[in-house]
């Protein structure tokens, strides 16, 4: 059984969903410290003038966990995000397929950043055909040390293979995985090129850019440049 682990992100990029597609169980690491102005509360979309961020404003008190971060609803962020998606993707081939969902999300009132991100991510994963099961690290207690935490998550999930992102190799102690009999695979993700609006191709945007442009073929696009994890 293959398990992958990653912090929740807002409208994640393609590599996030590539990792979800390669595993049997994807664990949202929602119990670790929140990092403001990274990818946990924002992502990028494409516009006629280039890419732009969509950022969810938050009420952050260091060192809060991702699970505890609240959205700052004094800002008119939800209306602006829906408007931006509609303006910049309204004429994309598959945008209308997802407009009712977007309207439901962005006219609701969200208090928790984590709940919003997970709700969006699971919808987007299902929309492109990803069938991995999901869980949350907050469902159990795990070690605070990064390597030991991942090993404990693997044990908790009953997994004998851990799929790591390329960045994980900068801190993981691979000898500990070997001692525990857990094989570590490295995700090798190469951003694919696909039809976009507005001219020159822009890589590494939110998954919504791919979904609105390629619809049901989105997962095939993600897999098109895949290399076997080693």
Secondary structure, 3 states (H helix, E strand, C coil): CEEEEECCCCCCEHHHHHHHHHCCEEEECCCCECCCCCCCCEEEEEECCEEEEEECCEECCCCCEHHHCEECCCCCHHHHHHHHHHHHHCCCCCHHHHHHHHHHHHHCCCCEHHHHHHHHHHHHHHHHCCCCEEEEHHHCCCCCCHHHHHHHHHHHHCCCEEEECHHHHHCCCHHHHHHCCCEEEECCCCCCCCCCCCCCCCCCCEHHHHHHHHHHHHHHHHHCCCCCCC
